[in-house]
Amino acid sequence: MAEAWSQFLAALDVAIVRSVGSCPVCLEEYKPDRLPTTNTCGHSFCDECTAGLQKHGNKECPVCRATLMGGTKCLGFRQLLLNLWDR
């Protein structure tokens, strides 16, 4: 029973990570070297795309066109993803 439960949890972890999705800018799946940053409008993009938007002076969210005030690291979400990948 414990083995079946462990297998279920492992499959669930993979499903959760896949359901979280990918960056809507580059379409890459979130991974340890490509974690999401949540913007003031609530949309999330990978760190690399967030940096690219800032570097090029992009002031609008590519999804909803809201004015970007700066992204924040969604620490709980980022830590959850890192914990799932460490398994």
C-alpha positions in Angstrom: 0.0 0.0 0.0 2.8 2.4 0.9 4.6 1.7 -2.4 1.4 2.4 -4.4 0.9 5.7 -2.5 4.5 6.7 -3.2 4.0 6.0 -6.9 0.7 8.0 -6.9 2.4 11.0 -5.2 5.3 10.9 -7.7 2.8 10.8 -10.6 0.9 13.6 -9.0 4.0 15.7 -8.7 4.7 15.4 -12.4 1.1 16.2 -13.2 1.2 19.3 -11.0 4.4 20.6 -12.6 3.0 20.0 -16.1 -0.4 21.6 -15.2 1.4 24.7 -14.0 2.4 25.1 -17.5 5.0 27.1 -19.2 6.0 30.7 -19.8 3.5 32.4 -22.1 6.3 34.4 -23.8 8.8 31.7 -24.7 6.5 28.7 -24.2 9.3 26.9 -22.3 8.2 24.8 -19.3 9.2 26.2 -16.0 12.3 24.4 -14.7 14.9 25.0 -11.9 16.9 27.4 -14.2 13.7 29.0 -15.6 11.4 29.8 -12.6 8.4 32.0 -12.8 8.2 35.6 -11.7 4.7 37.0 -11.1 4.0 40.5 -12.4 1.7 43.1 -10.8 -1.1 42.1 -13.2 -0.9 38.5 -11.9 0.6 37.0 -15.0 3.8 35.0 -14.6 6.8 34.6 -16.9 10.1 32.9 -16.6 13.0 34.8 -15.1 14.7 35.0 -18.5 11.7 36.5 -20.2 11.0 38.9 -17.4 14.6 40.1 -17.6 14.3 40.4 -21.4 11.2 42.5 -21.0 12.9 44.8 -18.6 16.1 45.0 -20.7 14.2 46.1 -23.8 12.1 48.6 -21.8 8.9 46.8 -22.3 6.4 48.4 -19.9 3.3 46.2 -20.8 2.4 42.7 -19.9 2.5 40.6 -23.1 -0.7 38.8 -22.0 -3.1 41.6 -20.9 -1.1 44.8 -21.8 -1.4 46.1 -18.2 1.4 48.5 -17.2 4.2 46.5 -15.5 5.4 47.9 -12.2 8.0 45.2 -11.7 7.8 41.5 -11.1 8.0 39.7 -7.8 9.3 36.3 -7.1 6.5 34.0 -6.1 8.6 32.4 -3.4 6.1 29.7 -2.3 5.4 28.6 -5.8 9.1 28.7 -6.8 10.0 26.6 -3.7 7.2 24.1 -4.5 8.5 23.7 -8.0 12.1 23.2 -6.8 11.0 20.7 -4.2 9.1 18.7 -6.8 12.1 18.7 -9.1 14.4 17.5 -6.3 12.5 14.3 -5.9 
